[in-house]
Amino acid sequence: MEFSDALRRRRMVRNYRPRPVDPDTLERVAAAALRAPSAGNTQGLAVVVVTEPEQRRRIAVSAGEEDYVAAGFDPWISRAPAHIVLCVSEEAYHRRYRMDDKVGVDGEIEWPVPYWWVDAGAGLMAILLAAVDAGLAAGFLGSHALGDLRLLLGIPAEHTPIGVVTLGHPAPDRRSSSLDLGRRPRDQVLHWGRWGGEPPPLPPETPTAGGCNEIAAPDT
Ligand SMILES: Cc1cc2nc3c(=O)[nH]c(=O)nc-3n(C[C@H](O)[C@H](O)[C@H](O)COP(=O)(O)O)c2cc1C
């Protein structure tokens, strides 16, 4: 699948058919998180893949799925044949940035932005796009909507579960009210040269398609 198609087709799907996900495909989708960039190559992400029905049901209970269903939504969490719980360790970033090649005279950097959350987002997007690429659908339930999964899944204290990716073969779902917000107009979000700047005129000889395939890293 073309990257642009995967990007365009991706949407949060909140209902699934009961058909299981092939184990090799599931591993490939979950492992996509490991291909995401990370600050200082810290690689502070980890995933827990859950397919066992009783464990998925417990996750759904922790998400208050009963209340969703009572409000007319599908039981999309327990129904999804696979869950990928994405975790990140802030501590791993502090350890990395105290290493000789990163630490400055004043010690660890001031963290103007907490890069562990940046990297978690990059890992999440990699998983979501890998799901579309595999012909599957995925949804995401943020940690605000879940109980603490640490105990349920034996996640070590230094890792924070950021949410659950639900994965499976799509079924018709009820539209989220969040989509009523629509997409923000491009000119409010995309600025050129400076905030509020217009795009420069395109010189006639400028190629319009990228040609960077030759620098893609070999697949491992
Ligand atoms: C950090 C984060 C947390 C989210 N939490 C939830 C959630 O708890 N429940 C839910 O139904 N969707 C959740 N979503 C999905 C968003 O509602 C969805 O991405 C947004 O409405 C845009 O829709 P689309 O992804 O289908 O384009 C979350 C998305 C992100 C990135």
The ligand as an SDF file (V2000), in Angstrom:
LIG
                    3D

 31 33  0  0  0  0  0  0  0  0999 V2000
   -4.0420   10.6410   22.8040 C   0  0  0  0  0  0  0  0  0  0  0  0
   -5.3660   10.1960   22.2310 C   0  0  0  0  0  0  0  0  0  0  0  0
   -6.3590    9.7530   23.0960 C   0  0  0  0  0  0  0  0  0  0  0  0
   -7.5770    9.3090   22.5890 C   0  0  0  0  0  0  0  0  0  0  0  0
   -8.5010    8.7850   23.4500 N   0  0  0  0  0  0  0  0  0  0  0  0
   -9.6430    8.2770   22.9500 C   0  0  0  0  0  0  0  0  0  0  0  0
  -10.5750    7.6690   23.8310 C   0  0  0  0  0  0  0  0  0  0  0  0
  -10.3430    7.5410   25.0340 O   0  0  0  0  0  0  0  0  0  0  0  0
  -11.7320    7.1890   23.2960 N   0  0  0  0  0  0  0  0  0  0  0  0
  -11.9880    7.2660   21.9610 C   0  0  0  0  0  0  0  0  0  0  0  0
  -13.0440    6.8070   21.5410 O   0  0  0  0  0  0  0  0  0  0  0  0
  -11.1160    7.8430   21.0900 N   0  0  0  0  0  0  0  0  0  0  0  0
   -9.9610    8.3490   21.5670 C   0  0  0  0  0  0  0  0  0  0  0  0
   -9.0430    8.9130   20.7030 N   0  0  0  0  0  0  0  0  0  0  0  0
   -9.3570    8.9940   19.2650 C   0  0  0  0  0  0  0  0  0  0  0  0
   -9.7420   10.4110   18.8320 C   0  0  0  0  0  0  0  0  0  0  0  0
  -11.0340   10.7000   19.2850 O   0  0  0  0  0  0  0  0  0  0  0  0
   -9.6690   10.4700   17.2860 C   0  0  0  0  0  0  0  0  0  0  0  0
   -8.3370   10.2550   16.8910 O   0  0  0  0  0  0  0  0  0  0  0  0
  -10.1450   11.8130   16.7460 C   0  0  0  0  0  0  0  0  0  0  0  0
  -11.5120   12.0010   17.0340 O   0  0  0  0  0  0  0  0  0  0  0  0
   -9.9560   11.9250   15.2250 C   0  0  0  0  0  0  0  0  0  0  0  0
  -10.5690   10.8370   14.5700 O   0  0  0  0  0  0  0  0  0  0  0  0
   -9.7500    9.8910   13.5730 P   0  0  0  0  0  0  0  0  0  0  0  0
   -8.5250    9.4050   14.3330 O   0  0  0  0  0  0  0  0  0  0  0  0
  -10.7180    8.7730   13.2540 O   0  0  0  0  0  0  0  0  0  0  0  0
   -9.3500   10.6990   12.3950 O   0  0  0  0  0  0  0  0  0  0  0  0
   -7.8230    9.3410   21.1910 C   0  0  0  0  0  0  0  0  0  0  0  0
   -6.8070    9.7920   20.3320 C   0  0  0  0  0  0  0  0  0  0  0  0
   -5.6000   10.2020   20.8330 C   0  0  0  0  0  0  0  0  0  0  0  0
   -4.5120   10.6360   19.8730 C   0  0  0  0  0  0  0  0  0  0  0  0
  1  2  1  0
  2  3  1  0
  2 30  2  0
  3  4  2  0
  4  5  1  0
  4 28  1  0
  5  6  2  0
  6  7  1  0
  6 13  1  0
  7  8  2  0
  7  9  1  0
  9 10  1  0
 10 11  2  0
 10 12  1  0
 12 13  2  0
 13 14  1  0
 14 15  1  0
 14 28  1  0
 15 16  1  0
 16 17  1  0
 16 18  1  0
 18 19  1  0
 18 20  1  0
 20 21  1  0
 20 22  1  0
 22 23  1  0
 23 24  1  0
 24 25  2  0
 24 26  1  0
 24 27  1  0
 28 29  2  0
 29 30  1  0
 30 31  1  0
M  END
$$$$
